[in-house]
Amino acid sequence: MSPSTKPTRYAAQAWVKDNLLLIATLSGVFMGVVLGVSIRPYRPDETTKLLIAYPGELFMRLLKLMIVPLVIASLVTGSASLNARMNGKIAMRTVVYFVLTSLLNAVLGILLVVAIHPGDPSMRSAIQQSDQSRRANIMDGLLDLGRNVFPDNLFQASFEQTQTIYKPVEGANLTEALLQRSVEYRPGTNTLGIIFFCIVFGTVLGTLGEKARNVIQFFSVIDEVVMKMVSGIMWCSPLGIASIICGKMLAVNNLGLIMEQLGLFIGTVVVGVFIYQLIIMQLIYLAVVRKNPWPFFWEMREAWLTVFATASTAATLPISLKCVEEKAKVDRRVSRFVLPIGATVNMDGTALFVSVASIFIAQMNNMTLNIGNLVTVALTATAASVASASVPSAALVLMVVVLQAIEAPIPDVSLLFAVDWLVDRFRSTNNCIGDCYTAAIVAHLSRAELSDLRSDTTSDAPDAVSIEDGEQSPLDKPKVNGPAKVEVVQEKQGGAPLANGFDM
C-alpha cells in the first residue's frame, strides 16, 4: 500500500468510528422499511405483528424511562448556573421564538395547501371514515395549560395530567345532548409542571451559594449518569428502530390504496417540512447568528434520524442534547434550559400539519375558504399549538379546534388516521430540529449576558455555578486548601480519574 493511501484509510476509519451510532440508526431505519415491504405480502396475523413490534416497544419504553430524570437533572443544573434575571430573559426569548416559528409554519402550510390543492371531493367516499371525534376549544386548552404548569402535587404530576372533558348532564334528555364541563386527571406525565418546578427550584438553588454546592453536584452527577445510560440504550437502536418502522408498516391495512388516495396530501406536508428545515430555518440562523448554518444542520443528523424513527421529540431529547452540546458546541447553560422546554412546548411541525390537514378536509368537502378563513386557520393553529402543549396526540386536538373555527366537518379528521403514523415522523423532525436551532439562536442572543454573568460569577461570587461549552463546573473541581491539597496531588500521582468519578 502506498503511503498516500494510508491517511485516506485512517481518515475513513476515524469517520466511521465517530459516526458509528449514526450508521447504526440509519441501518435500523433502512432495515425496518425493507422488512416491512418484504413481510406485507405474506399477510402476517396479529400475533406475528405484535411480536415483530415488541422489540421496538421495549426500546421506546427505555427511552421514555429516561425523560423525567433527564428533564429534572438538566433543568435544575442549567437554571442553577444562571441567575433569576438571566433565566427570565432566556425563557422569554425561547417562548417568543417558539410562537413566531409556529405561526410561520402555519402560514407556510396554508400557502402550500392552497397552491397544491391536494383535496378532492371524490376522495371522501374512497377513504374509510370512522365516527371518532372529540370536543375541544382553545379556552379549555389554555385553562388546562395553566393547570398543568402549576400542578398541585409534584409526585402526581409524574404520572397524571389535568384535562377538561365534557360529560352528559345526569337526568337530562339524551336527545338534547347537554354536556357539562369537568376537570379530571388522566394518565400521562405532566412535563410542563415538572419543568416549571425544576426551573424555580434550580433558580433559587443557585442563589444559595456554598450551602447549595452538594445539592447541585448531586443533580449534575444524575445528569451525567442518565446521559451515559442513554448512550448505552442507543446502541440497541438498529433492532428497536427497525422493529418500530416494520411494525407500523404492517399495522396499516391497504397501504397501497391509502398512499394512492392521500399521496398528494402527504407530499404537501413533506414539502412544507423540508422547505422550512432547508430554507427558512437556515435563513433565520444566518440572519441572527451570522454564520454558515449548514455545519450546524449537519451536526444535528443523529437527532434528525432518531426523531424520525421514534416520532417522539421527548424520547429524542438525550440525543438532541448530545448533538447540540458536544458537536455544535452550544453553551450548556442555554441548551439544558431550552431543549427540555422545547420538547414539550414547541410544535412547529404540528402547526404546519394542522394547517394543511384542516384546509385539505375543507377542500374534500368542496368548501370555499376566503382570506378571513385562512387567517383564522393560521391564528387558531398557532394559538391551539401553544394551548395543547401538554396534550398527547396533540395534532388530533388541534385539528378539531381549527375545523370548529372554519365550520368544517369534524368527523372527517378520522380520514387521516391511516397516514398519521408516517406524517407524524416528518412533522416531529421539524419540532426536534427547531428546538436545536432555538438553543443556538437564544445562546447567540444571550451571549453578552452570559459573558457578564461569567465575569460576575468569577469575581463576585466564586461559589456560584457556571457551566459552559465543555468546561468543568466549579463544583466539579476539587478544593485544594490545606490537607486536601496533598490528597489531590497523591491522586494525580496514582493516575486516578478526578472528574466526578467518571473517566472523562
DAHULIN-V193616 format. One record per helix or strand of 3 or more residues. SS is the DSSP state (helix for helix, strand for strand). FROM is the first residue (numbers start at 1). LEN is the number of residues. If there is no record, write none. Layout:
ss from len
SS FROM LEN
SS FROM LEN
This chain:
ss from len
helix 3 16
helix 20 21
helix 46 35
helix 84 33
helix 123 4
helix 138 12
helix 154 4
strand 160 9
helix 174 3
strand 179 9
helix 191 16
helix 209 26
helix 237 15
helix 255 35
helix 293 7
helix 301 10
helix 317 11
helix 332 14
helix 348 17
helix 371 17
helix 394 13
helix 410 36
helix 447 13
helix 483 12
